[in-house]
Amino acid sequence: AARPAQAPERLAPGYDERYLGVTPPPPLVQSMQLGAWRLHAIQAGGIQLDGGAMFGVVPKPLWSRRITSDDRNRIPMGMRCLLIEHDVGPVLIDTGAGNKEDPRFMDIYGIENAGTSGPTALEDGLLEAAGIRPADVTMVINTHLHFDHAGGNTLRASDGSLAASFPNARYVVQRGEYEFATNTNERTAASYFTANYQLLFESGQLELIEGETELLPGIQLLPTPGHVPFHQSVLLESGGEKALFAADLVPTSHHLPLPWIMGYDLEPLVTLESKRRILARATADDWLMIFEHDAAVAWGKIEHDGKGYRLIHG
C-alpha cells in the first residue's frame, strides 16, 4: 500500500499558537508514493470558517469535541492542493484562495497564504515539493470554482491586470460548474468570483468536461454533487493503488460520518447520497482518502466499523 514519506518540517503559513486544542498542523508539504507517481499535498495556506456552517445540523456540543473554535466561532482549516508527478508532467488539483482579495476579505475568512520565497504558499509548496515552478505545471484540475479552490487560478499583476497563475497549463472543470458559476444568485454569488476563471475561459485555457471522464491515464473525474450541483472529486490510480481527492464532498476527516454535512452545501441530501456511494467504494477498494480542508490530517485509509465511517490512520 502507499505509504507517506518523511515530510519537511516547515509549517504552513497561518498556523500558530492561536489554534489551541487542535492537533498540530502538518508541514507545508507532505509527500508520498502512489504506484509510479509521487504525490505532494501542499497547504496553500490557512483559512478559518464558521464551525456551525462547516458542520450544518450537527450541534456544537458534538463537533466541538473534535475541533476547537475561536472567539468568532471559526475553526482552523487548510486549503490543501495536490501535485501529481504524472507521466505527462506536473498535474495540480485545486489552487487555494490566491492573493487577489482585499485585507477585509482575508480577515473575514482568516486567510493567511503569503509565501516566503514566492507570492503565495502554494508557489512555495511547488518549489519545495519538487522544484516545480508555476510555468512547469501542465494541467490544473478544479474540483469546483469556489474562491477557496480556484482563487489561485489567476494572479493580479502590479498594474492591476489579471493573468493565469500557471501560464502553460490546461485548466479543467465540469461544464455545468462553469455555467453555474457564471449565473449566480443571492445565495451563491459570495463564493464565485469571475476573476478566478473568466479570463481562462476567454483565452481558451479553460477546458469544460462533461460527467465522469478519464482525463489522463490513471486520473478519473467523478461527479460528486451536493455541495454544488457539478462538484467533482478526482480518483487517482497507479500501480494498483488508488487515492481519492474528495474536495468538499468530505472536506475534513471529521466529515466522514454520513450525516456530518456542511451548511454550505446547496443540496445536503444529494451530498448524503454522494458520500454514501463514494465512501462505500473507498472502503471496498482500499482507497486512500485525501482531505483538502483538514488542518491536521492530509490523508488516510478509512473503514466502516458497523456504525459509520472512520479514519483508521492518517
Backbone hydrogen bonds in HBPLUS format (Angstrom, degrees):
<---DONOR---> <-ACCEPTOR-->    atom                        ^
c    i                          cat <-CA-CA->   ^        H-A-AA   ^      H-
h    n   atom  resd res      DA  || num        DHA   H-A  angle D-A-AA Bond
n    s   type  num  typ     dist DA aas  dist angle  dist       angle   num
A0005-ALA N   A0031-SER O   2.89 MM  26  5.71 165.6  1.91 148.6 151.6     1
A0028-LEU N   A0010-ARG O   2.79 MM  18  6.06 160.2  1.83 164.6 160.3     2
A0019-TYR N   A0016-ASP O   3.16 MM   3  6.19 172.1  2.17 130.6 132.0     3
A0043-GLN N   A0028-LEU O   2.92 MM  15  5.23 167.4  1.94 154.8 159.1     4
A0030-GLN N   A0041-ALA O   2.98 MM  11  5.15 153.6  2.06 141.8 150.3     5
A0041-ALA N   A0030-GLN O   2.74 MM  11  5.15 160.5  1.78 165.5 163.9     6
A0032-MET N   A0039-LEU O   3.00 MM   7  5.38 151.6  2.08 147.4 153.0     7
A0039-LEU N   A0032-MET O   2.85 MM   7  5.38 171.5  1.86 162.5 165.2     8
A0034-LEU N   A0037-TRP O   2.86 MM   3  5.23 169.3  1.87 154.6 158.4     9
A0037-TRP N   A0034-LEU O   2.92 MM   3  5.23 156.5  1.98 137.8 134.2    10
A0085-GLU N   A0038-ARG O   2.99 MM  47  5.34 166.0  2.01 161.3 164.9    11
A0040-HIS N   A0083-LEU O   2.89 MM  43  5.03 151.4  1.97 148.7 155.2    12
A0083-LEU N   A0040-HIS O   2.88 MM  43  5.03 170.6  1.89 148.5 151.4    13
A0042-ILE N   A0081-CYS O   2.83 MM  39  5.17 164.0  1.86 149.8 154.4    14
A0081-CYS N   A0042-ILE O   2.77 MM  39  5.17 166.3  1.79 155.2 152.2    15
A0044-ALA N   A0079-MET O   2.85 MM  35  5.27 167.3  1.86 138.9 141.1    16
A0046-GLY N   A0112-GLU O   3.10 MM  66  5.32 149.3  2.20 141.6 139.2    17
A0112-GLU N   A0046-GLY O   3.09 MM  66  5.32 154.1  2.16 138.2 142.6    18
A0047-ILE N   A0077-MET O   3.08 MM  30  5.26 162.6  2.11 132.6 133.2    19
A0077-MET N   A0047-ILE O   2.87 MM  30  5.26 138.3  2.04 160.6 173.7    20
A0048-GLN N   A0109-TYR O   2.79 MM  61  5.40 169.7  1.80 143.0 144.5    21
A0075-ILE N   A0049-LEU O   2.84 MM  26  5.70 158.4  1.89 154.6 152.8    22
A0054-MET N   A0050-ASP O   2.97 MM   4  6.25 150.9  2.05 149.6 158.7    23
A0051-GLY N   A0073-ASN O   2.73 MM  22  5.89 173.8  1.74 166.2 164.7    24
A0055-PHE N   A0051-GLY O   3.09 MM   4  6.28 136.6  2.29 144.6 154.4    25
A0056-GLY N   A0052-GLY O   2.93 MM   4  5.84 111.5  2.41 141.0 154.9    26
A0263-GLY N   A0053-ALA O   2.61 MM 210  4.65 152.0  1.68 151.6 158.1    27
A0058-VAL N   A0055-PHE O   3.00 MM   3  5.56 162.1  2.04 143.2 142.0    28
A0062-LEU N   A0059-PRO O   2.93 MM   3  5.58 148.7  2.03 116.9 126.2    29
A0063-TRP N   A0059-PRO O   3.20 MM   4  6.64 162.0  2.23 153.8 157.1    30
A0064-SER N   A0060-LYS O   2.84 MM   4  5.52 159.7  1.88 153.1 157.7    31
A0065-ARG N   A0062-LEU O   3.25 MM   3  5.68 157.7  2.30 108.3 114.9    32
A0066-ARG N   A0063-TRP O   3.01 MM   3  5.51 152.8  2.09 111.7 119.8    33
A0067-ILE N   A0063-TRP O   3.22 MM   4  6.54 147.5  2.33 147.2 156.7    34
A0070-ASP N   A0074-ARG O   2.82 MM   4  5.39 149.2  1.92 142.8 151.5    35
A0073-ASN N   A0070-ASP O   2.93 MM   3  5.12 155.5  1.99 118.5 119.2    36
A0078-GLY N   A0293-HIS O   2.97 MM 215  4.53 164.3  2.00 110.4 115.6    37
A0080-ARG N   A0292-GLU O   2.75 MM 212  4.55 165.8  1.77 147.4 146.8    38
A0082-LEU N   A0093-ILE O   3.22 MM  11  5.10 158.8  2.27 135.2 141.6    39
A0093-ILE N   A0082-LEU O   2.81 MM  11  5.10 155.3  1.87 144.9 153.4    40
A0084-ILE N   A0091-VAL O   2.74 MM   7  5.06 165.9  1.75 156.0 161.0    41
A0086-HIS N   A0084-ILE O   2.96 MM   2  5.45 125.0  2.28 106.3  90.3    42
A0091-VAL N   A0084-ILE O   2.96 MM   7  5.06 162.3  1.99 146.1 152.0    43
A0089-GLY N   A0086-HIS O   3.04 MM   3  5.19 151.4  2.12 105.7 114.7    44
A0138-THR N   A0090-PRO O   2.88 MM  48  5.64 154.3  1.94 149.5 157.5    45
A0092-LEU N   A0139-MET O   2.86 MM  47  6.21 168.3  1.88 156.9 159.4    46
A0141-ILE N   A0092-LEU O   2.78 MM  49  6.23 160.3  1.82 158.6 165.5    47
A0094-ASP N   A0141-ILE O   2.81 MM  47  5.97 159.2  1.86 156.9 164.1    48
A0095-THR N   A0149-HIS O   2.87 MM  54  5.49 172.4  1.87 138.7 141.4    49
A0151-GLY N   A0096-GLY O   2.85 MM  55  5.72 115.6  2.27 157.6 160.9    50
A0152-GLY N   A0096-GLY O   3.21 MM  56  5.40 138.5  2.39 120.7 117.1    51
A0106-MET N   A0102-ASP O   3.10 MM   4  6.41 164.0  2.13 155.7 160.6    52
A0107-ASP N   A0103-PRO O   2.93 MM   4  6.11 147.1  2.04 145.9 154.3    53
A0108-ILE N   A0104-ARG O   3.02 MM   4  6.26 161.5  2.05 152.6 156.8    54
A0109-TYR N   A0105-PHE O   3.25 MM   4  6.49 163.3  2.28 155.1 157.9    55
A0111-ILE N   A0106-MET O   2.83 MM   5  4.93 147.4  1.94 145.1 151.1    56
A0110-GLY N   A0107-ASP O   3.14 MM   3  4.81 154.7  2.21  96.1 103.9    57
A0121-ALA N   A0113-ASN O   2.65 MM   8  5.16 137.3  1.83 149.2 150.1    58
A0124-ASP N   A0120-THR O   3.15 MM   4  6.48 161.2  2.18 146.7 152.1    59
A0125-GLY N   A0121-ALA O   2.81 MM   4  6.04 153.3  1.88 147.4 155.0    60
A0126-LEU N   A0122-LEU O   2.91 MM   4  6.24 152.2  1.98 152.7 159.7    61
A0127-LEU N   A0123-GLU O   3.14 MM   4  6.39 163.6  2.16 152.0 155.4    62
A0128-GLU N   A0124-ASP O   2.89 MM   4  6.11 157.4  1.94 149.2 156.4    63
A0129-ALA N   A0125-GLY O   2.78 MM   4  5.79 154.2  1.85 148.6 155.2    64
A0130-ALA N   A0126-LEU O   3.33 MM   4  6.41 177.2  2.33 149.0 149.4    65
A0132-ILE N   A0126-LEU O   3.22 MM   6  5.29 153.3  2.29 129.9 121.8    66
A0131-GLY N   A0127-LEU O   2.92 MM   4  4.17 139.3  2.08 119.9 124.3    67
A0136-ASP N   A0133-ARG O   2.75 MM   3  5.38 156.1  1.81 123.9 132.0    68
A0137-VAL N   A0134-PRO O   3.26 MM   3  5.61 151.5  2.35 108.7 115.8    69
A0170-ARG N   A0138-THR O   2.99 MM  32  6.25 154.7  2.05 128.2 129.5    70
A0140-VAL N   A0170-ARG O   2.96 MM  30  6.18 158.3  2.01 137.0 140.9    71
A0172-VAL N   A0140-VAL O   2.83 MM  32  6.24 144.9  1.95 161.7 170.3    72
A0142-ASN N   A0172-VAL O   2.91 MM  30  6.11 176.5  1.92 173.8 174.0    73
A0232-GLN N   A0143-THR O   3.12 MM  89  4.97 149.3  2.22 134.9 142.7    74
A0149-HIS N   A0146-HIS O   2.93 MM   3  5.49 164.0  1.96 123.6 128.0    75
A0150-ALA N   A0146-HIS O   2.96 MM   4  6.01 144.1  2.09 157.7 168.1    76
A0147-PHE N   A0191-SER O   2.95 MM  44  5.78 139.2  2.12 149.7 162.4    77
A0151-GLY N   A0147-PHE O   3.01 MM   4  4.73 130.6  2.27 123.1 126.3    78
A0153-ASN N   A0150-ALA O   2.99 MM   3  5.33 162.8  2.02 115.2 118.4    79
A0165-SER N   A0153-ASN O   2.87 MM  12  5.53 170.7  1.88 135.4 135.9    80
A0155-LEU N   A0163-ALA O   2.89 MM   8  5.52 156.8  1.94 156.5 163.7    81
A0163-ALA N   A0155-LEU O   2.96 MM   8  5.52 145.8  2.08 155.0 162.3    82
A0157-ALA N   A0161-SER O   2.77 MM   4  5.37 158.5  1.81 163.1 166.4    83
A0160-GLY N   A0157-ALA O   2.88 MM   3  5.27 161.3  1.92 117.8 121.5    84
A0169-ALA N   A0166-PHE O   3.11 MM   3  5.51 169.4  2.12 121.5 123.8    85
A0171-TYR N   A0205-GLN O   3.00 MM  34  6.05 162.7  2.03 158.4 160.7    86
A0207-GLU N   A0171-TYR O   2.70 MM  36  5.92 174.3  1.70 154.1 155.8    87
A0173-VAL N   A0207-GLU O   3.17 MM  34  6.60 153.2  2.25 165.6 172.3    88
A0209-ILE N   A0173-VAL O   2.91 MM  36  6.02 162.7  1.94 145.5 151.3    89
A0177-GLU N   A0174-GLN O   3.05 MM   3  5.20 122.5  2.39  99.2 113.7    90
A0178-TYR N   A0174-GLN O   3.12 MM   4  6.54 157.1  2.17 154.9 160.7    91
A0175-ARG N   A0209-ILE O   2.70 MM  34  5.37 161.2  1.73 151.3 151.1    92
A0179-GLU N   A0175-ARG O   3.02 MM   4  6.33 164.5  2.04 157.4 161.5    93
A0180-PHE N   A0176-GLY O   2.87 MM   4  5.99 150.1  1.96 141.6 150.6    94
A0181-ALA N   A0177-GLU O   2.81 MM   4  5.97 156.1  1.87 149.6 155.9    95
A0182-THR N   A0178-TYR O   3.06 MM   4  6.23 138.0  2.24 142.6 152.8    96
A0183-ASN N   A0180-PHE O   3.30 MM   3  5.28 163.4  2.33 103.0 106.7    97
A0189-ALA N   A0185-ASN O   3.01 MM   4  5.70 151.8  2.09 161.7 162.8    98
A0191-SER N   A0188-THR O   3.09 MM   3  5.80 165.3  2.12 123.7 128.3    99
A0196-ASN N   A0193-PHE O   2.97 MM   3  5.84 167.6  1.98 127.7 131.7   100
A0197-TYR N   A0194-THR O   3.06 MM   3  5.55 162.9  2.09 116.6 121.5   101
A0198-GLN N   A0194-THR O   2.80 MM   4  5.21 165.2  1.82 154.2 158.2   102
A0201-PHE N   A0197-TYR O   3.07 MM   4  6.38 152.7  2.15 154.5 162.0   103
A0202-GLU N   A0198-GLN O   2.96 MM   4  6.21 167.5  1.98 158.7 161.8   104
A0203-SER N   A0199-LEU O   3.02 MM   4  6.15 144.4  2.15 143.1 152.1   105
A0205-GLN N   A0200-LEU O   2.90 MM   5  5.02 126.0  2.19 156.4 161.3   106
A0206-LEU N   A0200-LEU O   3.07 MM   6  5.13 139.6  2.24 122.4 116.7   107
A0204-GLY N   A0201-PHE O   3.12 MM   3  5.20 149.9  2.22 101.3 110.5   108
A0213-THR N   A0221-LEU O   3.18 MM   8  5.16 149.1  2.28 131.2 140.5   109
A0221-LEU N   A0213-THR O   2.74 MM   8  5.16 167.0  1.75 159.6 160.9   110
A0215-LEU N   A0219-ILE O   2.86 MM   4  5.73 126.1  2.16 151.5 167.9   111
A0219-ILE N   A0216-LEU O   2.87 MM   3  5.13 171.1  1.88 136.7 136.2   112
A0237-GLU N   A0218-GLY O   2.88 MM  19  4.75 144.3  2.01 137.7 143.8   113
A0220-GLN N   A0235-LEU O   2.90 MM  15  5.09 173.3  1.90 155.6 157.8   114
A0235-LEU N   A0220-GLN O   2.83 MM  15  5.09 163.4  1.86 160.9 161.1   115
A0222-LEU N   A0233-SER O   2.88 MM  11  5.24 176.8  1.89 155.3 156.2   116
A0233-SER N   A0222-LEU O   2.90 MM  11  5.24 163.0  1.93 154.1 154.7   117
A0224-THR N   A0231-HIS O   2.86 MM   7  5.47 167.4  1.88 137.3 141.1   118
A0226-GLY N   A0228-VAL O   3.15 MM   2  5.06 150.4  2.25 117.6 124.9   119
A0267-GLU N   A0226-GLY O   2.92 MM  41  4.69 159.0  1.96 154.4 152.5   120
A0266-LEU N   A0227-HIS O   3.05 MM  39  5.46 172.9  2.05 125.5 126.8   121
A0231-HIS N   A0228-VAL O   3.35 MM   3  5.46 159.2  2.39 120.3 115.7   122
A0234-VAL N   A0245-PHE O   3.06 MM  11  5.09 163.1  2.09 138.2 142.6   123
A0245-PHE N   A0234-VAL O   2.85 MM  11  5.09 168.5  1.86 155.6 155.3   124
A0236-LEU N   A0243-ALA O   2.75 MM   7  5.13 173.8  1.76 166.5 168.2   125
A0243-ALA N   A0236-LEU O   2.95 MM   7  5.13 151.3  2.03 139.0 145.6   126
A0238-SER N   A0241-GLU O   2.98 MM   3  5.43 153.7  2.05 151.4 158.9   127
A0241-GLU N   A0238-SER O   3.03 MM   3  5.43 165.9  2.05 118.7 122.0   128
A0288-LEU N   A0242-LYS O   2.97 MM  46  6.30 159.4  2.02 134.6 140.2   129
A0244-LEU N   A0288-LEU O   2.77 MM  44  6.19 157.9  1.82 170.4 177.4   130
A0290-ILE N   A0244-LEU O   2.91 MM  46  5.94 155.4  1.97 168.0 159.9   131
A0249-LEU N   A0246-ALA O   3.21 MM   3  5.57 161.5  2.24 133.7 134.0   132
A0293-HIS N   A0251-PRO O   2.85 MM  42  5.10 144.3  1.98 147.2 153.8   133
A0255-HIS N   A0252-THR O   3.02 MM   3  5.47 160.0  2.06 111.4 117.8   134
A0260-TRP N   A0257-PRO O   3.02 MM   3  5.46 156.2  2.08 118.1 125.7   135
A0261-ILE N   A0259-PRO O   3.00 MM   2  5.61 117.5  2.40 111.6  94.8   136
A0265-ASP N   A0262-MET O   3.22 MM   3  5.53 158.5  2.27 104.1 110.2   137
A0270-VAL N   A0267-GLU O   2.96 MM   3  5.36 130.5  2.21 110.4 123.9   138
A0271-THR N   A0267-GLU O   2.99 MM   4  6.37 155.3  2.05 151.5 159.6   139
A0272-LEU N   A0268-PRO O   2.91 MM   4  6.18 153.9  1.98 143.6 150.3   140
A0273-GLU N   A0269-LEU O   3.30 MM   4  6.54 154.3  2.37 135.8 140.5   141
A0274-SER N   A0270-VAL O   2.93 MM   4  6.23 157.0  1.98 152.8 160.0   142
A0275-LYS N   A0271-THR O   2.80 MM   4  6.03 164.6  1.83 161.7 165.2   143
A0276-ARG N   A0272-LEU O   2.93 MM   4  6.11 161.1  1.96 146.7 152.4   144
A0277-ARG N   A0273-GLU O   3.07 MM   4  6.19 161.9  2.10 145.8 149.7   145
A0278-ILE N   A0274-SER O   2.93 MM   4  6.06 170.0  1.94 153.8 157.1   146
A0279-LEU N   A0275-LYS O   2.85 MM   4  5.71 168.5  1.86 153.9 157.9   147
A0280-ALA N   A0276-ARG O   3.30 MM   4  6.14 146.4  2.42 130.7 139.0   148
A0281-ARG N   A0277-ARG O   3.27 MM   4  6.53 155.3  2.33 141.6 147.7   149
A0282-ALA N   A0278-ILE O   2.87 MM   4  6.14 154.5  1.94 148.9 157.1   150
A0283-THR N   A0279-LEU O   3.06 MM   4  6.20 157.2  2.11 144.6 148.3   151
A0284-ALA N   A0280-ALA O   3.06 MM   4  6.15 162.3  2.09 145.7 151.3   152
A0285-ASP N   A0281-ARG O   2.89 MM   4  5.88 157.6  1.94 151.9 156.7   153
A0287-TRP N   A0282-ALA O   2.91 MM   5  4.76 159.4  1.95 137.4 143.5   154
A0289-MET N   A0300-GLY O   2.91 MM  11  5.43 167.7  1.93 142.5 144.6   155
A0300-GLY N   A0289-MET O   2.99 MM  11  5.43 142.8  2.13 144.2 155.3   156
A0291-PHE N   A0298-ALA O   2.91 MM   7  5.50 159.3  1.95 141.4 148.3   157
A0312-ILE N   A0301-LYS O   2.96 MM  11  5.84 176.0  1.97 148.6 149.4   158
A0303-GLU N   A0310-ARG O   2.98 MM   7  5.66 152.9  2.05 156.2 164.9   159
A0310-ARG N   A0303-GLU O   2.91 MM   7  5.66 150.3  2.00 158.8 168.2   160
A0305-ASP N   A0308-GLY O   3.03 MM   3  5.84 154.9  2.10 164.0 156.7   161
